[in-house]
Each structure stands twice: as structure tokens, then as C-alpha cells.
Amino acid sequence: MKKNFIKRLGASFPRIYGKLKGYLSGIFTMLLRLRGLKLPVYFDLHARWVVLFRGIEHDVFRASERLLKPGMVVLDVGANVGLLARHFAKLVGKKGKVIAFEPDSDTRGALVFNMSKFSMVEVRDEALTDSNGPVTLHLNPDSGTGNSLVNVAAGGRSIEVPGLTMDAFLATRPELRVDVVKIDVEGGEIHVLHGMRETVRRFLGLRLIVEFCPKNLGPTQEAARALFDELCVLGFDLAWLAEDGSAVEVESFESLCAALPAVGYVNLLCTAHGNA
């Protein structure tokens, strides 16, 4: 099923399209529930089909299968509805831990539902950033996957949510030894990094998976360069993840930008110097 085919069908045969859409939506919702999944309404028919039959973030899914072992601890920063968090949970097992951060209450409701069978997952309502205290979350009117602390979408509204640095959070949880952090926060990645400098110093073997999306970071390359430089200053070797989960070494900022696919972003695997 192609998304453009559905659009053409809707334009040419609106009544047939409406019935078909309703029928398929009901089937997809039932199949998702059988898998223990609940998706918010902003997951349209095509997105639900993708989740059911193709899967998302193939690069992160496959790379995490190589990175994660039973008993590990993962922080999922920007967990959304938890499709990756569920996969992480299966890999770390009952002796491991996944802490999923999602500040939007509507999205978090689906996240809690989707984590109900995974006792090793802890759901948090904070937005991880570079400060402690209330912060403004800008809600994307089209999709909760576009919610951001830094980018304001036309027609969207803004809400106040609790903000927290990773350093402050982990200071209250001395029992945790973090192995992997996934960061996907729609342009706010550098702020998360600023708030986890002590975390990086504490956990020498820490690995990060960070979304690198210049269009979310700013209208010029300055913000993208700043994110790249911050990762280097923190002492990480960088590689971008290919679709099959393999890691391609990043030689320079320019080479990274040149490697961006048509979708405009890649996920970076960040490994501390000497721990490749």
C-alpha cells in the first residue's frame, strides 16, 4: 500500500475512500491491540500500516540488537509512544531497565499503555534538557512526534511541563549504571547533552544514539555544527547508522552532512574514545 495511492483514491472516490479508510482503520486498530499497542489519533492510516507491517527506525532497531545485552540500563529521551522502548525492553530483559521520558500527557497515555506488559520500563513525565524546573513544550498540531522545546509549529499550542537535566535525575538514582542513551527530541538534542556532562564523565563506556536532523536544529548549519562539536567535545567518536544498523564512521562535519539521506536526518552512534 502506497501513501500516494491512498491520496489519489481519496481525491477520485471520496465516498469509497471514506468507507475503506474506516474499515482498514478498525482492522489496524484491532491488530495493534493484539500486539499490546495503542497509537494516538495523529498516527494516520499509513502510519499505522507502517507500524504493523514495516516497522520504524530500522537502523536503531538493528543497531540496538548489537549494542544491548540483558541487564543493561537504557534511557529513552523522547520516547513518544514507546515503539523503540518496547524493543529495548525485550533486549535488556527483566534484569535490565528502560527509563522512557515523554512530557506530552496525551502521548504519554499511549506510552503507558504500550509499556503495561514490560515491568522493566519506567515512564517519566519530564522533558530532559539543560535546566531544572518548568519549561515550555510546543505541541505540533499535526503529530505529537513533532513536539519540541525549541521549534514552534504554525497553528500549534504550547504547554508547561517539568524540565530536568539528566545529571540531576541520575543524582537521585545512584543505583543506576547507564549503558545507552537514545535522544530524539526534535531539535533540542544539544540541550540534553548540556544537561548530561556529568553523566558522560561518570559512565565511561556510555553509548549514545542521537538524531541528527539539521532542519530541526535551525535554518542555518550553525546549530547543526554546534551539536556535532558538542558530541566531539564530550569525547565521542561518531558514526551514522545505515538502514541495516551498521555504523559508518564520520570523518568530519562536512562528510556527515553529505551523507544525509533524502529524509534529511540520520541517527548517530556515539561511542566514547577507546571504547569502540
C-alpha positions in Angstrom: 0.0 0.0 0.0 1.5 3.3 -1.0 0.5 6.6 0.7 0.3 8.4 -2.6 -2.1 5.7 -4.0 -4.4 6.3 -1.0 -4.3 10.0 -1.6 -5.3 9.5 -5.2 -8.1 7.2 -4.2 -9.4 9.7 -1.7 -9.4 12.5 -4.3 -11.1 10.5 -7.0 -13.5 8.4 -5.0 -14.2 10.2 -1.7 -17.1 8.0 -0.6 -15.3 4.7 -1.4 -12.2 6.1 0.3 -14.1 7.1 3.4 -15.6 3.6 3.8 -12.3 1.9 3.0 -10.4 4.1 5.5 -12.9 3.4 8.2 -12.8 -0.4 7.6 -9.0 -0.5 7.5 -8.6 1.7 10.5 -10.8 -0.7 12.5 -8.7 -3.7 11.4 -5.4 -2.0 12.0 -6.5 -0.9 15.5 -7.6 -4.4 16.3 -4.3 -5.9 15.1 -2.3 -3.2 17.1 -4.2 -4.0 20.2 -3.4 -7.7 19.7 0.2 -6.7 19.9 -0.4 -4.6 23.0 -0.1 -1.3 21.2 -2.2 1.8 21.4 -1.5 4.7 19.0 -2.8 8.3 19.3 -5.0 9.7 16.6 -2.2 11.5 14.9 -0.9 8.1 13.7 -2.9 8.1 10.4 -3.8 5.1 8.4 -0.5 5.0 6.6 1.5 5.4 9.8 -0.5 2.5 11.4 0.2 0.3 8.4 3.9 1.1 8.7 4.0 0.2 12.4 2.2 -3.1 11.7 3.9 -4.3 8.6 7.1 -2.5 8.0 8.3 -1.2 11.4 10.0 2.1 12.2 13.6 3.2 12.8 15.1 0.1 11.3 18.6 1.5 11.8 18.1 1.9 15.5 16.3 -1.4 15.9 19.1 -3.3 14.3 21.9 -1.4 15.9 20.4 -1.8 19.4 20.3 -5.6 18.9 24.1 -5.4 18.7 24.6 -2.9 21.5 22.1 -4.1 24.2 22.6 -7.1 26.4 20.5 -8.5 29.2 20.8 -6.5 32.4 21.7 -3.2 30.7 20.1 0.2 31.5 18.8 2.4 28.7 17.4 6.0 28.9 15.0 6.7 26.1 14.8 10.5 25.9 11.8 11.5 23.7 10.1 8.1 23.9 6.9 9.1 22.2 4.6 6.1 22.3 7.4 3.7 23.1 7.9 1.7 19.9 11.7 1.7 20.5 11.4 1.4 24.2 9.5 -1.9 23.8 12.3 -3.2 21.6 14.9 -2.0 24.1 13.0 -3.7 26.9 13.0 -7.1 25.1 16.7 -6.8 24.6 17.7 -5.9 28.2 15.3 -8.3 29.7 13.8 -8.5 33.2 17.1 -7.8 34.9 17.6 -4.7 32.8 15.9 -1.3 32.9 14.5 1.2 30.4 13.5 4.6 31.5 11.3 6.4 29.0 10.9 10.2 29.1 7.8 11.7 27.4 6.5 15.1 28.6 3.3 15.3 26.5 0.5 13.8 28.5 -1.6 12.7 25.6 1.3 10.8 24.0 2.4 9.5 27.4 -1.0 7.9 27.9 -0.4 5.7 24.9 3.2 5.1 26.1 2.0 3.9 29.5 -0.5 1.5 27.8 2.2 0.2 25.5 4.6 -0.5 28.4 2.0 -2.3 30.5 3.5 -5.7 29.9 7.1 -4.6 30.4 7.8 -4.4 34.0 11.4 -3.3 33.4 10.2 0.0 31.8 9.7 3.1 33.9 7.8 6.0 32.3 8.7 9.6 33.3 6.9 12.8 32.5 9.9 15.2 32.4 11.4 16.8 29.4 15.2 16.3 29.7 17.0 19.5 28.8 19.7 21.7 30.3 17.8 23.2 33.2 15.7 22.1 36.1 12.2 23.5 36.5 9.2 24.2 34.3 9.8 24.5 30.6 7.6 25.2 27.6 6.8 22.4 25.2 5.5 23.4 21.8 2.9 20.9 20.5 2.8 20.2 16.8 -0.8 20.4 15.6 -0.3 17.6 13.1 1.7 15.0 15.1 3.0 14.5 18.6 6.1 13.2 17.0 6.9 16.8 16.2 6.6 18.2 19.7 9.6 20.3 20.6 11.1 22.5 23.3 12.7 24.7 20.6 10.6 24.6 17.5 7.2 26.3 17.3 4.8 24.8 14.7 2.3 27.1 13.0 -1.1 26.6 14.5 0.2 24.7 17.5 -0.2 25.5 21.2 2.3 25.5 24.0 2.1 23.9 27.4 4.2 24.0 30.6 5.9 20.7 31.5 8.5 19.7 34.1 12.1 20.1 32.9 15.1 18.2 34.2 18.7 17.6 33.4 19.9 14.0 33.1 22.6 14.8 35.7 20.0 15.9 38.2 17.8 12.9 37.5 20.6 10.4 37.9 21.9 12.1 41.1 18.6 10.9 42.7 19.1 7.4 41.3 22.6 6.3 42.4 21.6 2.6 41.8 21.5 3.1 38.1 24.5 2.5 35.9 23.5 3.8 32.4 24.8 1.9 29.4 22.9 3.5 26.4 21.0 6.8 25.9 18.8 7.4 22.9 18.0 11.1 22.3 15.3 12.2 19.8 13.8 15.5 20.9 13.1 17.4 17.7 15.9 19.9 17.8 16.6 20.0 21.5 19.3 17.4 21.4 22.1 19.8 22.3 20.3 21.0 25.4 20.0 17.4 26.6 23.8 17.0 26.0 24.5 20.2 28.0 22.5 18.7 30.9 24.3 15.4 30.9 28.0 16.3 31.0 28.5 14.8 34.5 26.7 11.7 33.3 29.2 11.3 30.4 32.1 11.7 32.9 30.6 9.1 35.3 29.8 6.3 32.8 33.0 5.9 30.8 31.5 3.2 28.5 28.4 5.1 27.7 27.0 5.0 24.2 24.5 7.4 22.7 22.1 7.2 19.8 21.3 10.8 18.8 19.1 12.0 16.0 21.0 14.5 13.7 18.4 16.5 11.8 19.6 19.9 10.6 16.2 21.1 9.6 15.0 20.6 13.2 18.1 22.3 14.6 17.8 25.6 12.8 17.6 27.5 9.4 21.4 27.5 9.0 24.1 25.0 9.6 25.3 26.8 12.8 23.1 24.8 15.2 23.9 21.5 13.4 27.6 22.3 13.7 27.2 23.1 17.4 25.5 19.7 18.1 28.3 18.0 16.2 31.0 19.9 18.1 29.4 19.2 21.4 29.5 15.5 20.8 33.1 15.7 19.9 33.9 17.8 23.0 32.2 15.3 25.2 34.7 12.7 23.9 32.7 10.6 21.5 33.7 9.0 18.2 30.8 9.4 15.8 29.2 7.1 13.2 25.9 7.3 11.4 23.6 4.3 11.3 22.7 2.8 8.0 19.3 1.1 7.4 20.8 -2.3 8.2 22.1 -1.0 11.6 25.7 -0.9 10.5 27.8 2.1 11.7 29.6 4.3 9.1 32.4 6.3 10.6 32.0 10.1 10.5 35.2 11.8 9.4 34.1 15.4 9.6 31.0 17.6 9.9 31.0 18.1 6.2 31.1 14.4 5.4 28.2 13.9 7.8 26.1 16.5 6.1 27.0 15.0 2.7 25.8 11.6 4.0 22.3 12.8 4.9 19.6 10.8 3.0 16.6 12.3 1.3 14.6 12.3 4.6 17.1 14.8 5.9 18.3 13.1 9.1 20.4 10.2 10.4 20.9 8.6 13.8 24.4 9.0 15.2 26.0 6.2 17.2 28.3 8.0 19.7 31.0 5.9 21.4 33.5 7.1 23.9 37.1 7.3 22.7 38.8 3.9 23.2 35.5 2.0 23.7 34.6 1.2 20.1 
